[in-house]
Amino acid sequence: MAKQAKTAIKKDPKLAAEAKNYTKVIRAVRSPKTGAYTFKEAMMHKDKVKDYLAQTK
């Protein structure tokens, strides 16, 4: 028999509802030295995604 996951999200429905508001954003960033792309990952609230992607870095 498989073990159950013991997380706070499964126990508390309020936390589960709040966790659905977060998004993983992956951004491709070009290296000025080599020209190769690297990827930056970030977890953020879904309301801040457009602002994050609008930044030029």
C-alpha distance matrix in Angstrom:
0.0 3.8 6.6 9.4 12.8 15.3 18.6 21.7 22.0 19.1 20.4 24.0 25.2 28.5 27.2 25.2 28.5 30.4 28.0 28.8 32.4 31.8 32.3 32.0 35.5 36.3 40.0 41.9 44.6 47.3 48.5 52.2 52.6 50.9 50.4 46.8 44.2 41.5 38.8 38.4 35.2 35.2 33.1 35.4 36.1 36.8 40.3 41.3 40.3 43.8 45.6 43.5 44.1 47.8 48.3 50.1 48.9
3.8 0.0 3.8 6.5 9.4 12.4 15.4 18.7 18.9 16.3 18.0 21.5 22.7 25.9 24.2 22.2 25.6 27.2 24.6 25.6 29.1 28.3 28.7 28.3 31.8 32.6 36.3 38.3 40.9 43.7 44.8 48.6 49.0 47.4 46.9 43.3 40.6 37.8 35.1 34.6 31.5 31.4 29.3 31.7 32.5 33.3 36.9 37.7 36.7 40.2 41.9 39.7 40.4 44.1 44.6 46.3 45.1
6.6 3.8 0.0 3.8 6.6 8.9 12.2 15.6 16.3 13.9 15.2 18.8 20.5 23.5 21.6 20.1 23.7 25.0 22.6 24.0 27.3 26.5 27.3 27.0 30.6 31.7 35.4 37.5 40.0 42.9 43.9 47.6 48.1 46.7 46.3 42.8 40.1 37.1 34.3 33.4 30.1 29.7 27.5 29.8 30.5 31.7 35.2 35.9 35.2 38.8 40.3 38.1 39.1 42.7 43.0 44.9 43.6
9.4 6.5 3.8 0.0 3.8 6.2 9.2 12.3 12.8 10.1 11.6 15.2 16.7 19.7 18.0 16.5 20.0 21.5 19.3 20.7 24.1 23.6 24.7 24.9 28.6 30.0 33.7 36.2 38.7 41.8 43.0 46.7 47.4 46.2 45.6 42.2 39.2 36.2 33.2 32.0 28.5 27.8 25.2 27.2 27.6 28.8 32.1 33.1 32.6 36.2 37.7 35.8 36.9 40.4 40.9 43.0 41.9
12.8 9.4 6.6 3.8 0.0 3.8 6.0 9.5 9.9 8.1 10.1 13.3 15.0 17.5 15.3 13.9 17.6 18.6 16.2 17.9 21.1 20.3 21.5 21.6 25.3 26.8 30.5 33.0 35.4 38.6 39.8 43.4 44.2 43.2 42.6 39.2 36.2 33.1 30.0 28.6 25.1 24.2 21.6 23.7 24.2 25.6 28.9 29.7 29.3 32.9 34.2 32.3 33.5 37.0 37.3 39.5 38.3
15.3 12.4 8.9 6.2 3.8 0.0 3.8 6.9 8.7 7.5 8.2 11.4 13.9 16.1 13.8 13.4 17.2 17.8 15.8 18.2 21.0 20.3 22.1 22.4 26.1 27.9 31.4 34.2 36.3 39.6 40.6 44.1 45.0 44.3 43.8 40.6 37.5 34.2 31.1 29.3 25.8 24.4 21.7 23.4 23.9 25.7 28.7 29.4 29.5 33.2 34.2 32.3 34.0 37.3 37.4 39.7 38.5
18.6 15.4 12.2 9.2 6.0 3.8 0.0 3.8 5.4 5.7 6.8 9.0 11.5 13.1 10.4 10.2 14.0 14.2 12.3 15.0 17.6 16.9 18.9 19.4 23.2 25.3 28.7 31.7 33.7 37.2 38.3 41.7 42.8 42.3 41.6 38.6 35.4 32.1 28.8 26.8 23.2 21.4 18.5 19.9 20.2 22.2 25.1 25.8 26.1 29.8 30.7 28.9 30.8 34.0 34.1 36.6 35.5
21.7 18.7 15.6 12.3 9.5 6.9 3.8 0.0 3.8 5.5 5.2 6.1 9.1 10.1 7.5 8.5 12.0 12.0 10.9 14.0 16.2 16.0 18.6 19.8 23.4 25.9 29.3 32.5 34.4 38.0 39.2 42.4 43.7 43.5 42.7 39.9 36.6 33.3 29.9 27.5 23.9 21.6 18.3 19.1 18.9 21.1 23.6 24.5 25.3 29.0 29.6 28.2 30.4 33.4 33.5 36.3 35.4
22.0 18.9 16.3 12.8 9.9 8.7 5.4 3.8 0.0 3.8 5.5 5.4 6.8 8.1 5.4 5.0 8.7 9.2 7.9 10.5 13.1 13.3 15.9 17.4 21.1 23.8 27.2 30.5 32.7 36.3 37.9 41.1 42.7 42.3 41.2 38.4 34.9 31.8 28.3 26.0 22.3 20.0 16.5 17.1 16.6 18.2 21.0 22.2 22.8 26.4 27.4 26.2 28.1 31.1 31.6 34.4 33.9
19.1 16.3 13.9 10.1 8.1 7.5 5.7 5.5 3.8 0.0 3.8 5.8 6.9 9.6 8.2 6.8 10.3 12.0 10.7 12.5 15.6 16.1 18.4 19.8 23.6 26.2 29.7 32.9 35.3 38.9 40.5 43.9 45.3 44.7 43.6 40.6 37.2 34.2 30.7 28.7 24.9 23.0 19.6 20.4 19.8 21.0 23.8 25.4 25.6 29.1 30.5 29.3 30.9 34.0 34.8 37.5 37.0
20.4 18.0 15.2 11.6 10.1 8.2 6.8 5.2 5.5 3.8 0.0 3.8 6.5 9.1 8.4 8.5 11.6 13.1 12.8 15.0 17.7 18.4 21.1 22.8 26.5 29.2 32.6 35.9 38.2 41.8 43.2 46.5 48.0 47.6 46.6 43.7 40.3 37.1 33.6 31.4 27.7 25.5 22.0 22.5 21.6 23.1 25.6 27.2 28.0 31.4 32.5 31.5 33.4 36.4 37.0 39.8 39.3
24.0 21.5 18.8 15.2 13.3 11.4 9.0 6.1 5.4 5.8 3.8 0.0 3.8 5.4 5.5 6.5 9.0 10.3 10.9 13.1 15.4 16.6 19.7 21.9 25.4 28.4 31.7 35.2 37.3 41.0 42.6 45.8 47.5 47.2 46.1 43.4 39.9 36.8 33.2 30.8 27.1 24.5 20.8 20.7 19.3 20.9 23.0 24.8 25.9 29.2 30.2 29.5 31.6 34.3 35.0 38.1 37.8
25.2 22.7 20.5 16.7 15.0 13.9 11.5 9.1 6.8 6.9 6.5 3.8 0.0 3.8 5.4 4.9 6.2 8.7 9.8 11.0 13.4 15.4 18.4 21.0 24.4 27.6 30.9 34.4 36.8 40.5 42.4 45.5 47.4 47.1 45.7 43.0 39.4 36.6 32.9 30.6 26.9 24.3 20.5 20.0 18.2 19.1 21.2 23.5 24.4 27.5 28.9 28.5 30.4 33.0 34.1 37.3 37.3
28.5 25.9 23.5 19.7 17.5 16.1 13.1 10.1 8.1 9.6 9.1 5.4 3.8 0.0 3.8 5.4 5.3 6.4 8.8 10.4 11.8 14.0 17.4 20.3 23.4 26.8 29.8 33.5 35.6 39.4 41.3 44.2 46.3 46.2 44.8 42.3 38.7 35.9 32.2 29.6 25.9 23.0 19.2 18.1 16.0 17.2 18.8 21.1 22.5 25.5 26.5 26.4 28.6 30.9 31.9 35.3 35.4
27.2 24.2 21.6 18.0 15.3 13.8 10.4 7.5 5.4 8.2 8.4 5.5 5.4 3.8 0.0 3.8 5.4 5.1 6.1 8.8 10.3 11.5 15.0 17.4 20.7 23.9 27.0 30.6 32.6 36.4 38.1 41.1 43.0 42.9 41.7 39.2 35.6 32.6 29.0 26.3 22.7 19.8 16.0 15.4 13.9 15.6 17.6 19.3 20.6 23.9 24.7 24.2 26.4 29.0 29.7 32.8 32.7
25.2 22.2 20.1 16.5 13.9 13.4 10.2 8.5 5.0 6.8 8.5 6.5 4.9 5.4 3.8 0.0 3.8 5.5 5.1 6.7 9.4 10.7 13.6 16.1 19.5 22.7 26.0 29.5 31.9 35.6 37.5 40.7 42.6 42.2 40.8 38.1 34.5 31.7 28.0 25.7 22.0 19.5 15.8 15.5 14.0 15.0 17.5 19.5 20.1 23.4 24.7 24.1 25.8 28.6 29.7 32.7 32.7
28.5 25.6 23.7 20.0 17.6 17.2 14.0 12.0 8.7 10.3 11.6 9.0 6.2 5.3 5.4 3.8 0.0 3.8 5.5 5.5 7.4 10.0 13.1 16.2 19.3 22.7 25.8 29.4 31.8 35.6 37.7 40.7 42.9 42.6 40.9 38.5 34.8 32.2 28.5 26.1 22.5 19.8 16.1 15.0 12.7 13.1 15.2 17.7 18.5 21.5 23.0 22.9 24.6 27.1 28.4 31.7 32.1
30.4 27.2 25.0 21.5 18.6 17.8 14.2 12.0 9.2 12.0 13.1 10.3 8.7 6.4 5.1 5.5 3.8 0.0 3.8 5.4 5.6 7.7 11.3 14.4 17.3 20.8 23.6 27.4 29.5 33.2 35.2 38.1 40.3 40.3 38.7 36.4 32.8 30.1 26.4 23.7 20.2 17.1 13.4 11.9 9.6 10.9 12.7 14.8 16.1 19.2 20.2 20.0 22.1 24.5 25.6 28.9 29.2
28.0 24.6 22.6 19.3 16.2 15.8 12.3 10.9 7.9 10.7 12.8 10.9 9.8 8.8 6.1 5.1 5.5 3.8 0.0 3.8 5.3 5.7 8.9 11.5 14.8 18.1 21.2 24.8 27.0 30.8 32.7 35.8 37.8 37.6 36.1 33.6 29.9 27.2 23.5 21.0 17.3 14.6 10.8 10.4 9.1 10.4 13.2 14.7 15.2 18.6 19.8 19.0 20.8 23.7 24.6 27.6 27.6
28.8 25.6 24.0 20.7 17.9 18.2 15.0 14.0 10.5 12.5 15.0 13.1 11.0 10.4 8.8 6.7 5.5 5.4 3.8 0.0 3.8 5.5 7.9 11.0 14.0 17.4 20.5 24.1 26.6 30.4 32.7 35.7 37.9 37.5 35.7 33.2 29.5 27.1 23.3 21.2 17.6 15.2 11.7 10.9 9.2 9.0 12.0 14.1 14.1 17.2 19.1 18.6 19.8 22.6 24.1 27.1 27.5
32.4 29.1 27.3 24.1 21.1 21.0 17.6 16.2 13.1 15.6 17.7 15.4 13.4 11.8 10.3 9.4 7.4 5.6 5.3 3.8 0.0 3.8 6.8 10.4 12.7 16.4 19.0 22.8 25.1 28.8 31.2 33.9 36.4 36.3 34.3 32.2 28.4 26.1 22.4 20.0 16.7 13.8 10.4 8.5 5.9 5.7 8.4 10.6 11.1 14.1 15.7 15.6 17.2 19.7 21.1 24.4 25.0
31.8 28.3 26.5 23.6 20.3 20.3 16.9 16.0 13.3 16.1 18.4 16.6 15.4 14.0 11.5 10.7 10.0 7.7 5.7 5.5 3.8 0.0 3.8 7.0 9.6 13.2 16.0 19.7 21.9 25.6 27.8 30.7 33.0 32.9 31.1 28.9 25.2 22.6 18.9 16.4 13.0 10.1 6.6 5.4 4.4 5.4 8.7 9.6 9.5 13.1 14.4 13.4 15.1 18.0 19.0 22.0 22.2
32.3 28.7 27.3 24.7 21.5 22.1 18.9 18.6 15.9 18.4 21.1 19.7 18.4 17.4 15.0 13.6 13.1 11.3 8.9 7.9 6.8 3.8 0.0 3.8 6.2 9.7 12.7 16.3 18.8 22.5 24.9 27.9 30.2 29.8 27.9 25.6 21.8 19.5 15.8 13.7 10.4 8.3 5.7 5.6 6.2 5.7 9.4 9.5 8.0 11.5 13.3 11.8 12.7 16.0 17.1 19.8 20.0
32.0 28.3 27.0 24.9 21.6 22.4 19.4 19.8 17.4 19.8 22.8 21.9 21.0 20.3 17.4 16.1 16.2 14.4 11.5 11.0 10.4 7.0 3.8 0.0 3.8 6.6 10.0 13.4 15.9 19.6 21.8 25.0 27.1 26.5 24.8 22.3 18.6 16.1 12.3 10.4 6.9 5.7 4.5 6.6 8.8 8.9 12.2 11.3 9.1 12.5 14.1 11.6 12.1 15.8 16.4 18.5 18.1
35.5 31.8 30.6 28.6 25.3 26.1 23.2 23.4 21.1 23.6 26.5 25.4 24.4 23.4 20.7 19.5 19.3 17.3 14.8 14.0 12.7 9.6 6.2 3.8 0.0 3.8 6.5 10.1 12.6 16.3 18.8 21.8 24.1 23.7 21.7 19.5 15.7 13.6 9.9 8.1 5.7 5.3 6.2 7.5 9.9 9.4 12.0 10.3 7.4 10.2 11.6 8.8 8.7 12.4 13.1 14.9 14.8
36.3 32.6 31.7 30.0 26.8 27.9 25.3 25.9 23.8 26.2 29.2 28.4 27.6 26.8 23.9 22.7 22.7 20.8 18.1 17.4 16.4 13.2 9.7 6.6 3.8 0.0 3.8 6.8 9.7 13.2 15.7 18.9 21.0 20.3 18.3 15.9 12.1 10.0 6.4 5.7 4.5 6.6 9.0 10.9 13.6 13.2 15.6 13.5 10.4 12.4 13.7 10.5 9.4 13.1 13.4 14.2 13.6
40.0 36.3 35.4 33.7 30.5 31.4 28.7 29.3 27.2 29.7 32.6 31.7 30.9 29.8 27.0 26.0 25.8 23.6 21.2 20.5 19.0 16.0 12.7 10.0 6.5 3.8 0.0 3.8 6.3 9.9 12.7 15.6 18.1 17.6 15.3 13.4 9.7 8.3 5.5 5.2 6.5 8.5 11.5 12.8 15.5 15.0 16.6 14.0 10.9 11.9 12.7 9.4 7.7 10.9 10.8 10.9 10.3
41.9 38.3 37.5 36.2 33.0 34.2 31.7 32.5 30.5 32.9 35.9 35.2 34.4 33.5 30.6 29.5 29.4 27.4 24.8 24.1 22.8 19.7 16.3 13.4 10.1 6.8 3.8 0.0 3.8 6.7 9.7 12.8 15.1 14.2 11.7 9.8 6.1 5.7 4.6 6.5 9.0 11.8 15.0 16.5 19.3 18.7 20.2 17.6 14.5 15.0 15.6 12.5 10.3 12.8 12.3 11.3 10.3
44.6 40.9 40.0 38.7 35.4 36.3 33.7 34.4 32.7 35.3 38.2 37.3 36.8 35.6 32.6 31.9 31.8 29.5 27.0 26.6 25.1 21.9 18.8 15.9 12.6 9.7 6.3 3.8 0.0 3.8 6.5 9.3 11.9 11.6 9.5 8.4 5.4 5.3 5.9 7.1 10.6 13.1 16.7 18.0 20.9 20.8 21.8 18.8 16.1 16.4 16.1 13.0 11.2 13.0 11.5 9.6 7.7
47.3 43.7 42.9 41.8 38.6 39.6 37.2 38.0 36.3 38.9 41.8 41.0 40.5 39.4 36.4 35.6 35.6 33.2 30.8 30.4 28.8 25.6 22.5 19.6 16.3 13.2 9.9 6.7 3.8 0.0 3.8 6.3 8.9 8.3 5.8 5.7 4.4 6.3 8.6 10.5 14.1 16.8 20.4 21.8 24.7 24.5 25.4 22.3 19.7 19.5 19.3 16.3 14.3 15.5 14.0 11.2 9.3
48.5 44.8 43.9 43.0 39.8 40.6 38.3 39.2 37.9 40.5 43.2 42.6 42.4 41.3 38.1 37.5 37.7 35.2 32.7 32.7 31.2 27.8 24.9 21.8 18.8 15.7 12.7 9.7 6.5 3.8 0.0 3.8 5.4 5.7 4.9 5.5 6.1 7.2 10.3 11.9 15.6 18.3 22.1 23.7 26.8 27.0 27.9 24.6 22.3 22.4 21.7 18.6 17.2 18.2 16.1 13.2 10.5
52.2 48.6 47.6 46.7 43.4 44.1 41.7 42.4 41.1 43.9 46.5 45.8 45.5 44.2 41.1 40.7 40.7 38.1 35.8 35.7 33.9 30.7 27.9 25.0 21.8 18.9 15.6 12.8 9.3 6.3 3.8 0.0 3.8 5.9 5.5 8.1 9.4 11.0 13.9 15.2 19.0 21.3 25.1 26.3 29.3 29.5 30.0 26.6 24.4 24.1 23.1 20.3 18.9 19.2 16.9 13.5 11.1
52.6 49.0 48.1 47.4 44.2 45.0 42.8 43.7 42.7 45.3 48.0 47.5 47.4 46.3 43.0 42.6 42.9 40.3 37.8 37.9 36.4 33.0 30.2 27.1 24.1 21.0 18.1 15.1 11.9 8.9 5.4 3.8 0.0 3.8 6.0 8.2 10.6 11.9 15.4 16.9 20.7 23.3 27.1 28.7 31.9 32.2 33.0 29.6 27.5 27.4 26.4 23.5 22.2 22.8 20.3 17.1 14.4
50.9 47.4 46.7 46.2 43.2 44.3 42.3 43.5 42.3 44.7 47.6 47.2 47.1 46.2 42.9 42.2 42.6 40.3 37.6 37.5 36.3 32.9 29.8 26.5 23.7 20.3 17.6 14.2 11.6 8.3 5.7 5.9 3.8 0.0 3.8 5.4 8.7 10.6 14.3 16.6 20.3 23.3 27.1 29.0 32.2 32.3 33.4 30.2 27.7 27.8 27.3 24.2 22.6 23.6 21.6 18.5 16.0
50.4 46.9 46.3 45.6 42.6 43.8 41.6 42.7 41.2 43.6 46.6 46.1 45.7 44.8 41.7 40.8 40.9 38.7 36.1 35.7 34.3 31.1 27.9 24.8 21.7 18.3 15.3 11.7 9.5 5.8 4.9 5.5 6.0 3.8 0.0 3.8 6.6 9.6 13.0 15.5 19.1 22.1 25.7 27.4 30.4 30.1 31.2 28.1 25.4 25.2 24.9 22.1 20.0 21.0 19.4 16.2 14.3
46.8 43.3 42.8 42.2 39.2 40.6 38.6 39.9 38.4 40.6 43.7 43.4 43.0 42.3 39.2 38.1 38.5 36.4 33.6 33.2 32.2 28.9 25.6 22.3 19.5 15.9 13.4 9.8 8.4 5.7 5.5 8.1 8.2 5.4 3.8 0.0 3.8 6.7 10.2 13.2 16.6 19.9 23.5 25.5 28.6 28.4 29.8 27.0 24.1 24.3 24.4 21.3 19.3 20.9 19.5 16.9 14.8
44.2 40.6 40.1 39.2 36.2 37.5 35.4 36.6 34.9 37.2 40.3 39.9 39.4 38.7 35.6 34.5 34.8 32.8 29.9 29.5 28.4 25.2 21.8 18.6 15.7 12.1 9.7 6.1 5.4 4.4 6.1 9.4 10.6 8.7 6.6 3.8 0.0 3.8 6.7 9.9 13.1 16.5 20.0 21.9 25.0 24.7 26.2 23.5 20.5 20.9 21.2 18.0 16.0 17.9 16.8 14.7 12.8
41.5 37.8 37.1 36.2 33.1 34.2 32.1 33.3 31.8 34.2 37.1 36.8 36.6 35.9 32.6 31.7 32.2 30.1 27.2 27.1 26.1 22.6 19.5 16.1 13.6 10.0 8.3 5.7 5.3 6.3 7.2 11.0 11.9 10.6 9.6 6.7 3.8 0.0 3.8 6.7 10.0 13.4 17.0 19.3 22.6 22.7 24.5 21.7 18.9 20.0 20.1 16.6 15.2 17.6 16.2 14.7 12.3
38.8 35.1 34.3 33.2 30.0 31.1 28.8 29.9 28.3 30.7 33.6 33.2 32.9 32.2 29.0 28.0 28.5 26.4 23.5 23.3 22.4 18.9 15.8 12.3 9.9 6.4 5.5 4.6 5.9 8.6 10.3 13.9 15.4 14.3 13.0 10.2 6.7 3.8 0.0 3.8 6.5 10.0 13.4 15.8 19.1 19.2 21.2 18.6 15.8 17.3 17.7 14.1 12.9 15.9 14.9 14.2 12.2
38.4 34.6 33.4 32.0 28.6 29.3 26.8 27.5 26.0 28.7 31.4 30.8 30.6 29.6 26.3 25.7 26.1 23.7 21.0 21.2 20.0 16.4 13.7 10.4 8.1 5.7 5.2 6.5 7.1 10.5 11.9 15.2 16.9 16.6 15.5 13.2 9.9 6.7 3.8 0.0 3.8 6.8 10.5 12.7 16.2 16.8 18.6 15.8 13.4 15.3 15.3 11.5 11.3 14.3 13.0 13.0 10.9
35.2 31.5 30.1 28.5 25.1 25.8 23.2 23.9 22.3 24.9 27.7 27.1 26.9 25.9 22.7 22.0 22.5 20.2 17.3 17.6 16.7 13.0 10.4 6.9 5.7 4.5 6.5 9.0 10.6 14.1 15.6 19.0 20.7 20.3 19.1 16.6 13.1 10.0 6.5 3.8 0.0 3.8 7.1 9.8 13.3 14.2 16.5 14.1 11.9 14.5 14.9 11.3 11.6 15.1 14.3 15.2 13.6
35.2 31.4 29.7 27.8 24.2 24.4 21.4 21.6 20.0 23.0 25.5 24.5 24.3 23.0 19.8 19.5 19.8 17.1 14.6 15.2 13.8 10.1 8.3 5.7 5.3 6.6 8.5 11.8 13.1 16.8 18.3 21.3 23.3 23.3 22.1 19.9 16.5 13.4 10.0 6.8 3.8 0.0 3.8 6.3 10.0 11.4 13.6 11.2 9.7 12.9 12.9 9.6 11.0 14.3 13.6 15.4 14.2
33.1 29.3 27.5 25.2 21.6 21.7 18.5 18.3 16.5 19.6 22.0 20.8 20.5 19.2 16.0 15.8 16.1 13.4 10.8 11.7 10.4 6.6 5.7 4.5 6.2 9.0 11.5 15.0 16.7 20.4 22.1 25.1 27.1 27.1 25.7 23.5 20.0 17.0 13.4 10.5 7.1 3.8 0.0 3.8 7.2 9.1 11.7 10.2 9.4 13.1 13.4 10.9 12.7 15.9 15.8 18.1 17.4
35.4 31.7 29.8 27.2 23.7 23.4 19.9 19.1 17.1 20.4 22.5 20.7 20.0 18.1 15.4 15.5 15.0 11.9 10.4 10.9 8.5 5.4 5.6 6.6 7.5 10.9 12.8 16.5 18.0 21.8 23.7 26.3 28.7 29.0 27.4 25.5 21.9 19.3 15.8 12.7 9.8 6.3 3.8 0.0 3.8 6.3 8.3 6.8 7.0 10.7 10.9 9.1 11.6 14.3 14.5 17.5 17.3
36.1 32.5 30.5 27.6 24.2 23.9 20.2 18.9 16.6 19.8 21.6 19.3 18.2 16.0 13.9 14.0 12.7 9.6 9.1 9.2 5.9 4.4 6.2 8.8 9.9 13.6 15.5 19.3 20.9 24.7 26.8 29.3 31.9 32.2 30.4 28.6 25.0 22.6 19.1 16.2 13.3 10.0 7.2 3.8 0.0 3.8 5.5 5.7 7.0 10.4 10.9 10.5 12.8 15.1 16.0 19.3 19.8
36.8 33.3 31.7 28.8 25.6 25.7 22.2 21.1 18.2 21.0 23.1 20.9 19.1 17.2 15.6 15.0 13.1 10.9 10.4 9.0 5.7 5.4 5.7 8.9 9.4 13.2 15.0 18.7 20.8 24.5 27.0 29.5 32.2 32.3 30.1 28.4 24.7 22.7 19.2 16.8 14.2 11.4 9.1 6.3 3.8 0.0 3.8 5.5 5.6 8.4 10.2 10.3 11.7 14.0 15.7 19.0 20.1
40.3 36.9 35.2 32.1 28.9 28.7 25.1 23.6 21.0 23.8 25.6 23.0 21.2 18.8 17.6 17.5 15.2 12.7 13.2 12.0 8.4 8.7 9.4 12.2 12.0 15.6 16.6 20.2 21.8 25.4 27.9 30.0 33.0 33.4 31.2 29.8 26.2 24.5 21.2 18.6 16.5 13.6 11.7 8.3 5.5 3.8 0.0 3.8 5.8 7.3 8.3 9.8 11.6 12.9 14.7 18.3 19.8
41.3 37.7 35.9 33.1 29.7 29.4 25.8 24.5 22.2 25.4 27.2 24.8 23.5 21.1 19.3 19.5 17.7 14.8 14.7 14.1 10.6 9.6 9.5 11.3 10.3 13.5 14.0 17.6 18.8 22.3 24.6 26.6 29.6 30.2 28.1 27.0 23.5 21.7 18.6 15.8 14.1 11.2 10.2 6.8 5.7 5.5 3.8 0.0 3.8 5.7 5.4 6.3 8.9 10.2 11.3 15.0 16.2
40.3 36.7 35.2 32.6 29.3 29.5 26.1 25.3 22.8 25.6 28.0 25.9 24.4 22.5 20.6 20.1 18.5 16.1 15.2 14.1 11.1 9.5 8.0 9.1 7.4 10.4 10.9 14.5 16.1 19.7 22.3 24.4 27.5 27.7 25.4 24.1 20.5 18.9 15.8 13.4 11.9 9.7 9.4 7.0 7.0 5.6 5.8 3.8 0.0 3.8 5.5 5.1 6.2 8.6 10.3 13.5 14.8
43.8 40.2 38.8 36.2 32.9 33.2 29.8 29.0 26.4 29.1 31.4 29.2 27.5 25.5 23.9 23.4 21.5 19.2 18.6 17.2 14.1 13.1 11.5 12.5 10.2 12.4 11.9 15.0 16.4 19.5 22.4 24.1 27.4 27.8 25.2 24.3 20.9 20.0 17.3 15.3 14.5 12.9 13.1 10.7 10.4 8.4 7.3 5.7 3.8 0.0 3.8 5.4 5.2 6.1 8.9 12.1 14.3
45.6 41.9 40.3 37.7 34.2 34.2 30.7 29.6 27.4 30.5 32.5 30.2 28.9 26.5 24.7 24.7 23.0 20.2 19.8 19.1 15.7 14.4 13.3 14.1 11.6 13.7 12.7 15.6 16.1 19.3 21.7 23.1 26.4 27.3 24.9 24.4 21.2 20.1 17.7 15.3 14.9 12.9 13.4 10.9 10.9 10.2 8.3 5.4 5.5 3.8 0.0 3.8 5.5 5.1 6.6 10.3 12.4
43.5 39.7 38.1 35.8 32.3 32.3 28.9 28.2 26.2 29.3 31.5 29.5 28.5 26.4 24.2 24.1 22.9 20.0 19.0 18.6 15.6 13.4 11.8 11.6 8.8 10.5 9.4 12.5 13.0 16.3 18.6 20.3 23.5 24.2 22.1 21.3 18.0 16.6 14.1 11.5 11.3 9.6 10.9 9.1 10.5 10.3 9.8 6.3 5.1 5.4 3.8 0.0 3.8 5.5 5.6 8.9 10.0
44.1 40.4 39.1 36.9 33.5 34.0 30.8 30.4 28.1 30.9 33.4 31.6 30.4 28.6 26.4 25.8 24.6 22.1 20.8 19.8 17.2 15.1 12.7 12.1 8.7 9.4 7.7 10.3 11.2 14.3 17.2 18.9 22.2 22.6 20.0 19.3 16.0 15.2 12.9 11.3 11.6 11.0 12.7 11.6 12.8 11.7 11.6 8.9 6.2 5.2 5.5 3.8 0.0 3.8 5.5 7.8 9.6
47.8 44.1 42.7 40.4 37.0 37.3 34.0 33.4 31.1 34.0 36.4 34.3 33.0 30.9 29.0 28.6 27.1 24.5 23.7 22.6 19.7 18.0 16.0 15.8 12.4 13.1 10.9 12.8 13.0 15.5 18.2 19.2 22.8 23.6 21.0 20.9 17.9 17.6 15.9 14.3 15.1 14.3 15.9 14.3 15.1 14.0 12.9 10.2 8.6 6.1 5.1 5.5 3.8 0.0 3.8 6.4 9.4
48.3 44.6 43.0 40.9 37.3 37.4 34.1 33.5 31.6 34.8 37.0 35.0 34.1 31.9 29.7 29.7 28.4 25.6 24.6 24.1 21.1 19.0 17.1 16.4 13.1 13.4 10.8 12.3 11.5 14.0 16.1 16.9 20.3 21.6 19.4 19.5 16.8 16.2 14.9 13.0 14.3 13.6 15.8 14.5 16.0 15.7 14.7 11.3 10.3 8.9 6.6 5.6 5.5 3.8 0.0 3.8 6.2
50.1 46.3 44.9 43.0 39.5 39.7 36.6 36.3 34.4 37.5 39.8 38.1 37.3 35.3 32.8 32.7 31.7 28.9 27.6 27.1 24.4 22.0 19.8 18.5 14.9 14.2 10.9 11.3 9.6 11.2 13.2 13.5 17.1 18.5 16.2 16.9 14.7 14.7 14.2 13.0 15.2 15.4 18.1 17.5 19.3 19.0 18.3 15.0 13.5 12.1 10.3 8.9 7.8 6.4 3.8 0.0 3.8
48.9 45.1 43.6 41.9 38.3 38.5 35.5 35.4 33.9 37.0 39.3 37.8 37.3 35.4 32.7 32.7 32.1 29.2 27.6 27.5 25.0 22.2 20.0 18.1 14.8 13.6 10.3 10.3 7.7 9.3 10.5 11.1 14.4 16.0 14.3 14.8 12.8 12.3 12.2 10.9 13.6 14.2 17.4 17.3 19.8 20.1 19.8 16.2 14.8 14.3 12.4 10.0 9.6 9.4 6.2 3.8 0.0
